[in-house]
Amino acid sequence: MRPIVIALLGRTQAGKTQLAQSLCKLLGEPINNTNLKPTTELRVYRFNYQNMPFYLLDTPGDENFVREVLWALKIADLAILVSHSTQPKKIPCKTAF
């Protein structure tokens, strides 16, 4: 069965890493790195849901890492835009779409 690959997009401190780790924890998957400092490289989280494998690509939110975001979008089946409700959207986030 082919895994479903999901890219998590959003600006720095939007909550992408926290969302990925929370989903894995909720579904009983171990988390190797619980560090919540800003992501500077692509992080991959894996979990199973109803016997289907999923991969979450936690992308960096800083505008200096747009290439990693674009690479994640190339291989992802779908993307989720994670947005902090009190922070405005930044240009790199808009550029990715």
N, C-alpha and C positions, 0 to 999 in steps of 0.2 A: 504494500500500500504506500503510495507516494505521500510524503508529509506535506502539510500546508504551511507555507512560509508567510509570516506576517511581519511587515516593517512597521515599527513604531516611530512616528515622526513628531517633531515639535521643538520648540526653542529650549535652551538650557533652563533647567529647573522647572520644567513643565510637569514632570512626574512620570516620564517614560520608564525609567529604571524601576521606580516604585511600583508601577502598574505591572511590569513584567515579573518582578519578584513576588508580588502579591498573588498573581495568577498561578505561578508555579507552586507557591506555598499552599494556596487553596486546594490545588489538585494533588498535593502530596509529593511533589518533586523536590529533591534536595537542591539547595542553592549554594554554590561554591563560594561566591563572593557577594557579601551583603553590603558592600561599600556603596553609599549613596552620594558620593561626591560626583561632580560633573563628569559625564562620559566623554572621553577623548578618542576612543576607538570603538569600532563596532563590537557589541557584545551579543552573544547568542544564548538564548534560554530555550530549553526544550521541555515539553510536557505532553502527556497523552490525555485525550478526552474522548470517551466512548470508543476506545480502541483505535483512535486515529491520532497519529503523531503530528505535533505542531512545533514549529520553530518560531520564536519571536526574535526579531532583529532589532535590538535597542540601538538606535542611531545617535550619534553626537548631535547636540543642539546648537553648538557654536558655528558661526558662519565660516570659520576656517576649515570646517570638515564637510563641506558640501559634497565633495567627491564620494565620501563614504555613504552619504545619504542617497546619492544618485545610484551608486552601485547596489545598495540594498533594494532600491525600487526596481532595478533591472531583474533581480532574481526573485522578488516577492510575488506571491499570488494576490495579495491585497495589502493595503496600508491603512493604518489608524493614525489619525492626527490627534495627538494629545495636547490639550490646550489648558493653560493656567487661566482661570476665569478672571483674574484681576490684572493680567499683563497683556499688553497689546501684541499683536502678531508682528514678527519682524520679516524683513525682506527675504532672508534665506528660506524661511518656511514657505513663503509665497512663491519663491523661485522654484522650489521642488515640485510644486503643483503646476 
